[in-house]
Amino acid sequence: MKLLSLETNPEYIKLQTELVKLQTHLHETDQRLLIIFEGRDTAGKGGGIMRFVRYLNPRWYRIVALTKPTVIERGQWYFQRYIKHLPDPGEIAFFDRSYYNRAVVEPVMGFCTPEQHEQFMNTVNILEKMLVEDGIKIIKFWFSIEITEQKKRLKRRKTNPLFQWKLSTVDAVAQQKWKDYTKYKFKMFDRTATEYCPWIVINGNNKDTARLEAIRYVVNQYDYPEKGDTGVSMDINPEVISILKVH
């Protein structure tokens, strides 16, 4: 029902129209856009991507949702398996989680050493600066939810057969490790929210509102032919979106 309610929302259809125009512009001008979706378990990352791509040309975007690294990948440079999925000219790449796993999930779950975590934090800004200087636009979303909302969504995953495929070992301890996730989340914000690549924090307790504002933010970042002709507001809602630029 949530999907239906959003898809019948006139504002959503207008924003989707703007997004389609933006995608066409990016393709015709060979621009590259990387949109990273991060957040706690059940925050709405995957569902948010599905709302983004609902009317987009599938030839001009890709969704990247990597599984845990293989034995070979664990022996590679950490960023290597992500680099191969960066957008080509004229393409949008949607990362459903990203290399930022090493900033929050991996240290919380013990999937990396403290030294590996620190090395990541010391190098990710350098990598992103290189990508931005090469012409890739990076938008980093963090979907934020409250602990009570996460508890409700986790219960839904466990009881609804349509969502049980989403359950993982990480989900199983999400509530127990809430404070640990919070600690590493703020460390990540403090050290990786740069002027050239800020974090866009979205209040995700209301999924429909979060998805509308995420799309609005993206189309707001570009000028393209016939922008705004739908009449939809391009003003970012400060009650839903916060832009973090620490250094």
Beta strands, then each sheet from edge to edge (+ up, - down):
strand 1: 32-39
strand 2: 61-64
strand 3: 91-96
strand 4: 136-144
strand 5: 199-203
strand 6: 241-244
sheet 1: 2+ 3+ 1+ 4+ 5+ 6-
end
